[in-house]
Amino acid sequence: MSNKVLYILICLTFIINSCGSRNFIELNDDVAMVERAIFQVDSIFKKVDDSVTLVFVKNNQLYINQTNYDGFNSITKEQVPELERLNSSDWKLLMSNIKFLQKNSINGFSRTRYSFIRFIYKDEPGEAYMLRYIALDSGNLSLDHTGYKLLDRKSNLVLFSGR
């Protein structure tokens, strides 16, 4: 009888683990490629005015702060005044990297008061206070005293939970 229970527990564990978890970094593409895309978005976002705090893409809609700019795939730089400081090559690089990151369940990014940009990972409806974030750690990222909880690390990518 105990062998059957053990077998059922092993099967359940396997099924749960195979469904994926928001507490581990699971990417569709190579980690180095995702790191490069995050680095590029981070670099471009630093050129944008500090009043732009959140950029988010959901259901092919681009949101900047609270403004919805509609069709992400067809939007032009001229339609987004918050990003007018970007030159055309930065704009194209930003848009292509955002599309790439979306394939890897990264749908948005925002500034933090801790001097780094966090990327929203595997956003789930109704989980506003338990968001998962990814940041690029180039050796100086510290989550000490931030209230964030470290969940996983893959190469230079760090996954942490919201506060």
Secondary structure, 3 states (H helix, E strand, C coil): CHHHHHHHHHHHHHHHHHCCCCCCCCCCCCHHHHHHHHHHHHHHHCCCCCCCCEEEEECCEEEECCEEEEEHHHCCHHHCHHHCCCCHHHHHHHHHHHHHHHHCCEEEEEECCCCCEEEEECCCCCCCCCCEEEEECCCCCCCCCCCCEEEEEECCEEEEECC
